[in-house]
Amino acid sequence: MKKNWQLPSYDDAKRRRIEQSEVIYNTFNLSEDQKILGKHKSYYIRTYGCQANERDTEVLAGILEQMSYTKTSSIEEADVILLNTCSIRENANNKVFGEIGQLKHIKTANPDVIIGVCGCMTQEEVIVKKILKTYPQVDLIFGTHNIHHLADLLTQAHFTKERTVQVFSEEGDIIENLPSTRAQKHKAWVNIMYGCDKFCTYCIVPMTRGKQRSRLLEDIIEEVNQLVLDNYKEITLLGQNVNAYGKDRQMQDGFATLLEAIANTGIPRVRFMTSHPWDFTDKMIDVIAKYPNIMPYIHLPLQSGSNKVLKLMGRRYTQEEYLTLFDKIKKAIPNCAVSTDIIVGFPNETEDDFQKTLDVFNHCKYDNAYTFIFSPRNSTPAANMESVNSPQENKKRLLQLNELVKKYSLERNQEYINQTVEVLVDGFSKKDESIYTGYTPSSKVVNFKADDINIGDIVRVKINKVKTWYLSGELVK
């Protein structure tokens, strides 16, 4: 290992500092040389995983553009290539490794190109060791806690022509005022917190994202107010567990307080991702129900319907508590759509446990669900639990569950027939550029034809046809 390399450590990542994270302002400064380092050069960023990674990519792009790099849509033409990675499941890791392997020919053709890997995967010890050993084409490795160091790291890699590795394992402070290039002009991601302290037994996120750190409410409101001035129509508040916002700052009803303050900024649409049932309070439900600009859509991960499995997962709620919360949400918030996450094949999951998951699904009749077969992650307790099922049995259960997902998704969509809904226009359909597409307040995809409208408009559409995953309709003038 080179002396100036800083490699990740699982042990350090698991630690939690007692003291509160510091909020640091205006720490991002470029030297005059860094400001022109990317002149006449281009960058390409490929993003994997969740909305938090997409928001990180916007910051990476903002830094690169302040260094005079310009964005290119061609990876073959780029002078800097960054892979912003996800480690939530093994398939995500394998996809990235395949991509890194394919970049070898680009490095061979252009030895001056800088190839970097960042994001959640690089927070894992075994991943970084594998990259260093197997993929010599990678020049730059950095983690989720030191994105704000990109300019210095890239400068070092550029001038030394040597590998540069810097991954902070312990969570960092909250860095405000970083440059950012928003991916869209009408919808924006807004971080409200970083990290997670829940330590579900299957999840690597507390190690890759660190301790829970909430941004100050006034900094979030300032960001949202600027987005209102810039004519953004929708924001999505981001956090590994948004419901726990403010707990690390001893705020009472922190997320409910924040939601109400954001609703009062006048932003037309507010969404949030992701909720943990453990922290979902009555005050939150009341605030969501009170403000029409807080969208009636909640992603409420179940993971399993079995109390035994939920305990093994470290989820901190029971099936009965989850169903009580679900019913309370549906009763208090008119037309609220609810989606969920479910893992099948968790270690020690029996057929009876799986049937209990199906029972919950049949009760909730979710609008949508993201379903997965259990994927063991290095350094998590669940990775050391013994599985009682064959891969074939797990696949069978997943198929059975997905039939329910499709059934209820279609049923929920059929409720919209002949209804007129408000749609925020996102752009054109990927399959047909003559058709516009957008989302209802309840996060339903709507496809429709129209003239004289623009991306970012909120229009009225009458639904006349539904499919399992989307609605179709006609513009109401």
C-alpha positions in Angstrom: 0.0 0.0 0.0 1.3 3.5 -0.9 1.9 5.8 2.0 -0.4 8.5 0.7 -3.3 6.1 0.1 -6.2 6.2 2.5 -8.1 2.9 2.3 -11.6 2.0 3.8 -12.0 0.1 7.0 -15.1 -1.8 8.1 -14.2 -1.3 11.8 -13.9 2.4 11.4 -17.1 2.6 9.4 -19.1 0.9 12.1 -18.0 3.3 14.8 -20.3 6.2 15.8 -18.9 9.4 17.2 -20.7 10.8 20.2 -20.1 14.4 19.3 -22.4 16.1 16.8 -21.2 16.5 13.2 -20.1 20.0 12.4 -21.7 22.1 9.6 -19.0 23.6 7.5 -19.7 26.5 5.0 -17.7 27.8 2.0 -14.9 25.2 2.4 -14.8 24.6 -1.4 -12.2 26.7 -3.0 -10.3 26.1 -6.3 -6.8 27.3 -7.1 -6.4 29.3 -10.3 -4.7 26.3 -11.9 -7.6 24.0 -10.9 -10.1 26.4 -12.4 -8.6 25.8 -15.8 -7.5 22.2 -15.4 -10.4 20.9 -17.5 -10.3 23.5 -20.3 -11.0 21.9 -23.7 -11.6 18.6 -21.8 -14.8 16.7 -21.1 -16.2 14.5 -18.4 -18.6 11.5 -18.2 -20.3 10.2 -15.1 -22.2 7.0 -14.9 -24.5 6.7 -11.9 -25.7 3.5 -10.3 -28.2 3.0 -7.5 -30.5 5.3 -5.5 -31.5 9.0 -5.6 -28.8 9.8 -3.1 -26.2 8.7 -5.7 -27.9 10.8 -8.3 -27.7 13.8 -6.1 -24.0 13.1 -5.4 -23.5 13.0 -9.2 -25.0 16.5 -9.5 -22.3 17.7 -7.0 -19.5 15.8 -8.8 -20.7 17.4 -12.1 -20.8 20.9 -10.4 -17.2 20.5 -9.2 -15.9 19.3 -12.6 -17.7 22.2 -14.4 -16.1 24.7 -12.1 -12.8 23.2 -13.1 -13.8 24.0 -16.8 -14.6 20.4 -17.8 -17.7 20.1 -20.1 -20.1 17.2 -20.0 -20.1 14.7 -22.8 -22.6 11.9 -23.6 -19.9 9.8 -25.1 -17.8 7.8 -22.7 -15.3 7.1 -25.5 -14.6 10.9 -25.9 -14.3 11.7 -22.2 -11.0 12.9 -20.5 -12.4 12.0 -17.1 -14.7 9.1 -16.5 -16.3 8.6 -13.1 -18.4 5.6 -12.0 -20.6 6.6 -9.1 -21.4 3.2 -7.6 -24.0 1.4 -5.5 -23.4 -1.6 -3.2 -26.9 -2.4 -2.0 -26.9 -5.8 -3.7 -24.3 -8.1 -5.2 -25.8 -7.7 -8.7 -25.0 -4.0 -8.5 -21.4 -4.7 -7.7 -21.0 -7.2 -10.5 -22.5 -4.7 -13.0 -19.9 -2.1 -12.0 -17.0 -4.6 -12.2 -18.2 -5.5 -15.7 -18.2 -1.8 -16.6 -14.7 -1.3 -15.2 -13.5 -4.2 -17.3 -14.9 -2.7 -20.4 -13.1 0.6 -19.8 -9.7 -1.1 -20.3 -9.8 -0.6 -24.1 -10.5 3.2 -23.5 -7.4 3.4 -21.3 -5.3 1.5 -23.8 -6.4 3.8 -26.6 -5.9 7.0 -24.5 -3.5 6.5 -21.6 -4.2 10.1 -20.5 -7.8 9.5 -19.7 -8.5 9.5 -15.9 -10.8 6.7 -14.8 -12.3 7.0 -11.3 -14.5 4.9 -9.1 -16.5 6.5 -6.3 -19.7 6.0 -4.3 -20.8 3.3 -1.9 -18.8 0.4 -3.4 -15.5 2.1 -2.7 -16.4 2.3 1.0 -16.0 -1.4 1.2 -12.5 -2.9 2.0 -12.8 -5.9 -0.2 -14.0 -3.9 -3.1 -11.1 -1.4 -3.1 -8.6 -4.3 -2.7 -10.1 -6.0 -5.7 -10.0 -2.9 -7.8 -6.4 -2.2 -6.9 -5.4 -5.8 -7.6 -7.5 -6.5 -10.7 -8.1 -3.3 -12.6 -5.0 -1.3 -13.3 -7.0 1.0 -15.6 -8.5 2.7 -12.5 -6.6 5.8 -11.6 -8.7 7.4 -8.9 -10.7 5.9 -6.0 -12.6 8.0 -3.4 -15.7 7.5 -1.2 -19.0 9.0 -0.2 -17.5 11.1 2.7 -14.9 13.0 0.6 -16.7 14.0 -2.6 -15.8 17.6 -1.7 -12.1 16.7 -2.2 -12.6 15.7 -5.9 -10.7 18.8 -7.2 -7.6 18.0 -5.2 -7.8 14.3 -5.9 -8.2 14.8 -9.6 -5.4 17.4 -9.7 -3.1 14.9 -8.0 -4.0 12.0 -10.4 -3.6 14.3 -13.4 -0.1 15.6 -12.5 1.5 12.6 -10.8 0.1 10.1 -13.3 -0.1 7.7 -10.3 -3.1 6.1 -8.6 -4.8 8.2 -6.1 -6.9 6.6 -3.4 -8.7 8.4 -0.6 -11.6 6.9 1.2 -12.7 8.2 4.6 -14.3 5.5 6.6 -15.7 7.5 9.5 -18.5 9.8 8.7 -17.6 13.3 7.7 -19.0 16.7 8.7 -21.9 18.3 6.8 -20.4 20.3 3.9 -22.6 23.1 2.7 -22.4 25.4 -0.4 -20.8 22.8 -2.7 -21.3 23.5 -6.4 -24.0 21.5 -8.2 -25.2 21.0 -11.7 -28.9 19.9 -11.4 -29.9 17.1 -13.8 -33.3 18.7 -14.4 -34.7 22.2 -14.5 -38.1 21.4 -13.0 -37.5 18.7 -10.5 -34.7 18.6 -7.8 -33.3 16.3 -5.2 -32.7 18.0 -1.8 -30.6 16.2 0.8 -32.0 16.7 4.3 -29.6 14.3 6.0 -26.9 11.8 5.5 -26.1 8.3 6.9 -28.1 5.9 9.0 -28.0 4.5 12.5 -30.6 1.8 12.2 -28.1 -1.1 11.4 -30.6 -3.5 9.8 -28.8 -6.8 9.8 -28.8 -7.1 6.0 -27.9 -3.6 5.1 -24.5 -2.2 4.2 -25.7 1.5 4.1 -24.7 2.4 7.7 -21.1 1.5 6.8 -21.1 3.1 3.3 -22.9 6.3 4.3 -21.9 6.7 8.0 -23.6 8.0 11.0 -26.9 9.9 10.7 -26.2 13.6 10.2 -29.1 16.1 9.7 -28.6 19.3 7.9 -29.8 22.5 9.6 -33.4 23.3 8.9 -32.5 26.9 7.9 -30.0 25.6 5.3 -32.6 23.3 3.8 -35.2 26.0 3.6 -32.7 28.4 2.0 -32.0 25.8 -0.7 -35.8 25.2 -1.3 -36.5 28.9 -1.5 -33.8 29.3 -4.2 -35.4 26.4 -6.1 -38.8 28.2 -5.9 -37.1 31.4 -7.3 -35.6 29.3 -10.0 -39.2 28.0 -10.9 -38.7 24.4 -9.9 -42.0 22.6 -9.6 -41.1 19.6 -7.5 -38.5 18.6 -4.9 -37.8 15.2 -3.4 -36.3 15.3 0.1 -33.6 12.6 0.4 -32.2 10.6 3.3 -31.6 7.0 4.2 -34.4 7.4 6.7 -36.0 10.8 6.3 -38.4 10.2 9.2 -35.5 10.3 11.6 -34.5 13.8 10.5 -33.4 15.9 13.4 -33.0 13.2 16.0 -29.3 13.7 16.1 -29.9 17.4 16.8 -32.5 16.6 19.5 -35.3 18.1 17.5 -38.8 17.1 18.6 -41.0 16.1 15.6 -38.1 17.0 13.4 -39.3 15.7 10.1 -42.9 16.9 10.6 -41.5 20.4 11.5 -39.3 20.4 8.4 -42.1 19.2 6.1 -44.4 21.9 7.3 -41.8 24.6 6.8 -41.0 23.3 3.3 -44.7 23.2 2.4 -45.0 26.9 3.4 -42.3 27.9 0.9 -44.8 27.5 -1.8 -43.0 24.9 -3.8 -45.8 23.2 -5.9 -44.8 19.6 -5.1 -43.0 18.0 -2.2 -42.0 14.3 -2.1 -39.6 12.4 0.2 -37.6 9.2 0.2 -37.3 6.9 2.1 -39.4 6.3 5.2 -38.7 3.8 8.0 -41.9 2.6 9.7 -40.2 2.9 13.1 -40.0 6.7 12.9 -43.3 7.4 11.2 -45.2 9.7 13.6 -48.8 10.8 13.9 -47.6 14.4 13.5 -46.0 13.5 10.2 -49.3 12.0 9.0 -51.2 15.1 10.1 -48.8 17.5 8.2 -48.9 15.4 5.0 -52.7 15.4 5.2 -52.9 19.1 5.9 -50.8 20.5 2.9 -52.0 19.9 -0.7 -48.5 20.5 -2.0 -47.1 17.5 0.0 -47.8 14.7 -2.5 -50.0 11.8 -1.4 -47.4 9.1 -2.0 -45.4 7.3 0.6 -42.7 4.6 0.1 -43.0 2.5 3.3 -40.7 -0.5 3.2 -42.1 -3.7 4.8 -39.2 -6.1 4.0 -41.1 -9.1 5.6 -44.5 -9.8 7.0 -43.1 -12.3 9.5 -42.4 -11.1 13.0 -39.6 -13.7 13.3 -37.9 -12.5 10.2 -38.4 -8.8 11.0 -36.6 -9.4 14.3 -33.8 -11.2 12.5 -33.6 -8.3 10.1 -33.4 -5.8 13.0 -36.4 -3.8 11.7 -37.7 -2.7 15.1 -41.4 -3.1 14.3 -43.9 -6.0 14.1 -46.3 -7.0 11.4 -49.1 -5.7 13.6 -47.5 -2.3 14.2 -46.8 -1.9 10.5 -50.4 -2.7 9.5 -51.7 -0.2 12.2 -49.5 2.5 10.7 -50.5 1.6 7.1 -54.2 1.8 7.9 -53.7 5.1 9.8 -52.0 6.6 6.7 -54.7 5.4 4.3 -57.5 6.7 6.5 -55.9 10.1 7.2 -54.5 11.0 3.7 -57.1 10.9 0.9 -56.1 8.9 -2.2 -52.6 8.2 -0.8 -50.6 5.7 -2.8 -48.2 3.5 -0.9 -45.3 1.4 -2.3 -42.9 -0.9 -0.5 -39.7 -2.9 -0.5 -39.8 -6.7 0.2 -36.9 -9.2 0.6 -37.6 -12.8 0.0 -35.4 -15.7 1.0 -33.9 -14.0 4.1 -32.0 -16.6 6.2 -34.3 -18.7 8.2 -37.4 -17.6 6.2 -39.8 -20.6 6.1 -42.8 -21.1 3.9 -45.0 -20.0 6.8 -42.9 -16.8 7.1 -43.3 -16.1 3.4 -47.1 -16.7 3.5 -47.2 -14.0 6.2 -45.6 -11.6 3.8 -48.2 -12.5 1.2 -50.9 -11.9 3.9 -49.7 -8.4 4.5 -49.4 -7.7 0.8 -53.0 -8.8 0.3 -54.1 -6.5 3.1 -52.2 -3.5 1.9 -52.7 -4.0 -1.9 -49.7 -1.8 -2.6 -49.6 0.5 -5.6 -46.2 -0.8 -6.4 -43.4 -2.8 -4.7 -39.7 -3.3 -5.2 -38.9 -7.0 -4.6 -35.6 -8.7 -4.2 -34.0 -12.0 -3.3 -31.8 -11.7 -0.2 -28.3 -10.7 -1.2 -25.6 -11.1 1.6 -23.4 -8.1 2.0 -19.9 -8.3 3.4 -19.6 -7.2 7.1 -23.3 -7.4 7.9 -24.7 -9.8 10.5 -27.1 -11.4 8.0 -24.1 -12.4 5.8 -23.2 -14.9 8.5 -26.7 -16.3 8.9 -27.3 -19.7 7.4 -29.9 -19.9 4.6 -32.5 -22.6 4.9 -33.8 -22.3 1.3 -32.4 -23.3 -2.1 -31.9 -20.6 -4.8 -34.7 -22.3 -6.7 -37.1 -22.0 -3.8 -36.2 -18.3 -3.4 -36.8 -17.6 -7.1 -40.2 -19.4 -6.9 -41.2 -17.2 -4.0 -40.1 -14.1 -5.8 -42.2 -15.0 -8.8 -45.2 -15.7 -6.6 -44.8 -12.3 -4.9 -44.4 -10.5 -8.2 -47.7 -11.9 -9.4 -49.3 -10.1 -6.5 -47.4 -6.9 -7.3 -48.7 -6.9 -10.8 -52.2 -7.8 -9.7 -52.6 -4.9 -7.2 -50.7 -2.4 -9.3 -53.2 -2.9 -12.1 -56.1 -2.8 -9.6 -54.9 0.5 -8.2 -54.4 1.9 -11.6 -57.9 0.9 -12.7 -59.3 3.3 -10.0 -58.1 6.2 -12.2 -60.3 5.4 -15.2 -62.3 8.5 -16.3 -60.6 10.6 -13.6 -58.9 13.8 -14.4 -55.5 14.1 -12.8 -52.8 16.8 -12.6 -49.6 15.7 -14.3 -46.1 17.3 -14.0 -44.7 17.0 -17.5 -41.3 15.3 -17.5 -40.6 15.0 -21.2 -41.3 12.5 -24.0 -41.8 8.8 -23.7 -38.7 6.7 -24.4 -40.8 4.5 -26.7 -42.6 7.2 -28.6 -41.3 10.7 -28.9 -44.8 12.0 -30.0 -46.1 11.1 -26.5 -45.5 13.2 -23.4 -45.0 11.5 -20.0 -45.2 12.7 -16.4 -46.4 11.9 -12.9 -49.5 12.4 -10.9 -49.4 13.5 -7.3 -49.7 9.9 -6.3 -46.6 9.1 -8.5 -48.5 7.3 -11.3 -46.8 7.5 -14.7 -49.1 9.1 -17.3 -48.6 9.0 -21.1 -50.6 11.4 -23.2 -50.5 13.4 -26.5 -50.5 17.2 -26.5 -49.5 20.4 -28.3 -48.1 23.7 -27.0 -47.0 22.4 -23.6 -43.5 22.4 -22.1 -41.4 20.2 -19.8 -42.2 21.4 -16.2 -45.8 22.4 -16.9 -48.5 21.0 -14.7 -51.4 20.0 -16.9 -54.7 18.2 -16.5 -55.1 14.8 -18.2 -58.3 12.6 -18.3 -57.4 9.0 -17.9 -59.0 6.7 -20.5 -56.7 3.6 -20.4 -54.6 1.9 -17.8 -51.9 -0.8 -17.8 -50.1 -2.4 -15.0 -47.3 0.2 -14.7 -48.8 3.3 -16.3 -51.9 5.3 -17.2 -52.8 6.9 -20.5 -55.1 9.8 -21.2 -56.0 12.9 -23.1 -55.0 16.5 -22.3 -57.9 18.5 -20.8 -57.7 22.1 -22.1 
